[in-house]
Amino acid sequence: MESVKTYQKVYSEEGNVSFGIFRMEDIYIEQHGKADDPHRHNYYTVLIVKQAKGIHKIDFNTYKFSNNQIYFVAPGQVHQVATTEKPIGLAMTFSNHFLVENSIPISFIDSLNLFQNYGQSPPLLPNKKQFETIEHFANQIFKLNYNDDNMRCQSIGAFLKLLLIECNNICCINPIEMDVDTTGDNLIRAFKKAVEKNYQKEHSTAYYANELYITPDHLNRTFKAKTGTTAKDYIQSRIITEAKRLLYFTDLASKEIAYELGFNEPANFSAFFKKHTQLSPSNFKKNEIHV
């Protein structure tokens, strides 16, 4: 089985390798209505879906398309769009390079509650007025992207930041608790980087808390206040996501994946995987391949 296709550069008819925006209906026509293959990007993707039917799979979680949805796909996430009729909406892609060039700090993106690298990535469901505001920003970006105005990219960057702030305001249901200090964002970023570096061998919250010179309780309270989930859930979600990717996109046996992900016994990995997915590793692979 071939490994997952990874798109390194933002596709753009204009030759821009760091930003692109396209009508979803044009993509549908170009692909003759066929679903794309599961793939991942090394850049951010935002889908502003005004009208669509079908499914959007993100890291093997399936979400049903409907009207007035916003999807966020982070770099590295595996996703697949399968629409059953021509959709109406906009697909926007941008890289870290674009953010840096247009004075949008990477820390700004990291602080948002929008791009979930692992686990569940459900669509944002704005009300009619909220969607109209987001759609307005997206339409302005679309117009700017296809003209030659001075400081075009800076203007796109400004509207992109407004769009993301509006989306973040809608989904911020877990405000920072009063007893969590203002360094919370930096702590979350440091924790996520540590997990990314060590998840294949370290699975405990205590390990990461120790690496960050804080208590496990402080790590959990800060992480939950910022994201609505626990540090332990995040670690386990990262492991499950990687397990699914390895099961689907490689020919590694379940036993080999277990050792690669830091489990001493394959049986422990199988039990862990089944607890979180309700499927054995072999049944997950069988089900996904024959979808």
Secondary structure as the mmCIF struct_conf table of DSSP 4:
data_model
#
loop_
_struct_conf.conf_type_id
_struct_conf.id
_struct_conf.beg_label_comp_id
_struct_conf.beg_label_asym_id
_struct_conf.beg_label_seq_id
_struct_conf.end_label_comp_id
_struct_conf.end_label_asym_id
_struct_conf.end_label_seq_id
HELX_LH_PP_P HELX_LH_PP_P1 GLU A 2 VAL A 4
STRN STRN1 LYS A 5 TYR A 7
BEND BEND1 LYS A 9 LYS A 9
TURN_TY1_P TURN_TY1_P1 GLU A 13 GLU A 14
BEND BEND2 VAL A 17 SER A 18
STRN STRN2 PHE A 19 ARG A 23
HELX_RH_AL_P HELX_RH_AL_P1 MET A 24 GLU A 30
TURN_TY1_P TURN_TY1_P2 GLN A 31 GLY A 33
HELX_LH_PP_P HELX_LH_PP_P2 LYS A 34 PRO A 38
STRN STRN3 HIS A 39 HIS A 41
BEND BEND3 ASN A 42 TYR A 43
STRN STRN4 TYR A 44 GLN A 51
STRN STRN5 GLY A 54 ILE A 58
TURN_TY1_P TURN_TY1_P3 ASP A 59 PHE A 60
STRN STRN6 ASN A 61 LYS A 64
BEND BEND4 ASN A 67 ASN A 68
STRN STRN7 GLN A 69 VAL A 73
TURN_TY1_P TURN_TY1_P4 PRO A 75 GLY A 76
STRN STRN8 VAL A 78 THR A 83
BEND BEND5 THR A 84 GLU A 85
STRN STRN9 ILE A 88 PHE A 94
HELX_RH_AL_P HELX_RH_AL_P2 ASN A 96 GLU A 101
TURN_TY1_P TURN_TY1_P5 ASN A 102 SER A 103
HELX_RH_AL_P HELX_RH_AL_P3 ILE A 106 SER A 111
BEND BEND6 LEU A 112 LEU A 114
BEND BEND7 ASN A 117 GLY A 119
HELX_LH_PP_P HELX_LH_PP_P3 PRO A 122 PRO A 123
STRN STRN10 LEU A 124 LEU A 124
HELX_RH_AL_P HELX_RH_AL_P4 LYS A 128 ASN A 145
TURN_TY1_P TURN_TY1_P6 TYR A 146 TYR A 146
BEND BEND8 ASN A 147 ASN A 147
TURN_TY1_P TURN_TY1_P7 ASN A 150 MET A 151
HELX_RH_AL_P HELX_RH_AL_P5 ARG A 152 CYS A 171
BEND BEND9 ASN A 174 ASN A 174
HELX_LH_PP_P HELX_LH_PP_P4 PRO A 175 GLU A 177
TURN_TY1_P TURN_TY1_P8 MET A 178 ASP A 179
BEND BEND10 VAL A 180 VAL A 180
TURN_TY1_P TURN_TY1_P9 THR A 182 THR A 183
HELX_RH_AL_P HELX_RH_AL_P6 GLY A 184 ASN A 198
TURN_TY1_P TURN_TY1_P10 TYR A 199 LYS A 201
HELX_RH_AL_P HELX_RH_AL_P7 THR A 205 GLU A 211
TURN_TY1_P TURN_TY1_P11 LEU A 212 TYR A 213
BEND BEND11 ILE A 214 ILE A 214
HELX_RH_AL_P HELX_RH_AL_P8 PRO A 216 THR A 227
BEND BEND12 GLY A 228 THR A 229
HELX_RH_AL_P HELX_RH_AL_P9 ALA A 231 PHE A 249
BEND BEND13 THR A 250 THR A 250
HELX_RH_AL_P HELX_RH_AL_P10 SER A 254 GLU A 260
TURN_TY1_P TURN_TY1_P12 LEU A 261 GLY A 262
BEND BEND14 ASN A 264 GLU A 265
HELX_RH_AL_P HELX_RH_AL_P11 PRO A 266 THR A 277
BEND BEND15 GLN A 278 LEU A 279
HELX_RH_AL_P HELX_RH_AL_P12 PRO A 281 ILE A 289
TURN_TY1_P TURN_TY1_P13 HIS A 290 HIS A 290
#
